[in-house]
């Protein structure tokens, strides 16, 4: 006969009497937690030593999170060792084999440990989803032995079974080895096995005298075991102290390693991080452990990046791979990681912050592209200049020389009167040739830049520029009058202005440009502005890129800097700063 009790089953199981052995049939993970969480919680609050052996679908970390949610001070029970949560592979299947004697002895030892530690007794639960059909008979025999053992000691046990994994015959096997069964039929029901209870009462009557003897013998054994356990506890305390010291030494060592280091336990929880890890990502070990922070979700917000990280942590062992975690302040960090798997399931993640290296690589790549553009531009300018000079020499100077040669040859053949008439013409051509050669020379490098300095050379340059391109130059200056600078400073400033004005003439589409130059004790500053077409710095032609690169390189080679501000339709501003050395400052107007 069976007796169904409709009182809240969770409350009944939570307050089991000593010697109780229940079976719990569940369908879902929620069903399992609805009964097990109150059961374990009551044991902790009643000063009982608790052991929970989990199996899929409920893993160790999920069980711990459920207990933390139900019992705010759950961490304190963990720290003082009042509860242990084990995966089934560690408790039931040592070396992958189920040994009923070993497991049963383990429960008895845990009970003795609980009593010696001042607890009321042992409260245990174990899930059986790991069972295979080939192991079933062996396990039911073990359950029968557990049922006999639980009734003799200060133990209470709940064995959990997934209902849809049990055949009808298997359900019967389970029920006959337990005094009570909990199952959900719309609501939770507690079923007392009346036949079992009657047999237990008879057995209790027959065994009272024998039990007294067993109690006395067991008491002696417990006293002996307690003495042994106290020695073991003392030794364990000494080992824990040694381990604590070793952990301090290890922490000190890894704190001085200039790479990020993180230790993950076999359950996947973060156990240790070093200062470099905290500095780079901004999360401290205490914050992660105290708040049970899901650091993976925080550092990798993307449904896809997290999967890649988990796969890497599980499968990688010694290889390096780049990731982009997000630090606490939102900054994305370029990192590279490797993972080392230890035999006890611990995993060590070692990472390096390579943000600066990546930035340097990007800057180097940009610099190389700029240098290539500059080289192309310089080659183009060189060829254009050669073509122009060749044309000038051929078309103008060549023709002038030919005319002079013809005049002189004619003069040699004709009478003196004709010679007198031709020689003035030859003189005119010669003068024109000399002037053209002078103009070419000035265009290549104005002599007055060397003789009279930067201010005079710029003023000379603005006049033909305005005449040729019909662009007025609004020139303002301060600190240049009567002052000379190092030749490389004057040359760089002149060429930057010259190139900037050439770009204005080619691309700006304006009739006016502003040029301002200021010199003080520390630097020579150039400011060139137009209100023309402007351009997008990221999408410019090769000629503009080359010209800008050339100007920028001139400034950088002198320890200065140059920047361009421009946008389509909003004109362009060029600002350059060339530092003046102490010797330049001291020379002042004394430069010759």
Protein Blocks (a to p, Z undefined) as FASTA:
>chain_A
ZZddfbdfklmmmmccehiacddddfbfmlmmmmmmmmmmmmmmnopacddddddfbdfk
lmmmmmmmmmmklmmmmmnopaccddfklmmmgghiacfklmmmmmmmmmmmmmmnopab
dcddddfklpcfklmmmmmmmmmmmmmmmmmmccdddddddfklpcfklmmmmmmmpfbd
cddehiacddddfklmmmmmmmmmmmmmmmmmmmmmmmmmmmmmmmmmmmmmmmmmmmmm
mmmmmmmmmmmmmmmpcbdcddddfkopafbdcfklmmmnopafklmmmnopafklmmmm
blklmmmmmmmmmmgghiacddddddfkopacdddddddddfkopacdddddfklmmmmm
mmmmmmmmmmmmmmmmmmmmmmmmmmmmmmmmmmmmmmmmmmmmmmmmmmmmmcfklmmm
mmmmmmmmmmmmmmmmmmmmmmmocfklmmnojklmmmmmmmmmmmmnopacddddehkg
opacdfklmmmmmmmmmmmmmmmmmmnopabdcddddddfkbccdddddfbebpafklcc
fklmmmmmmmmmmmmmnopacdddddehiapaddddddddfklmmnmmmpZZ
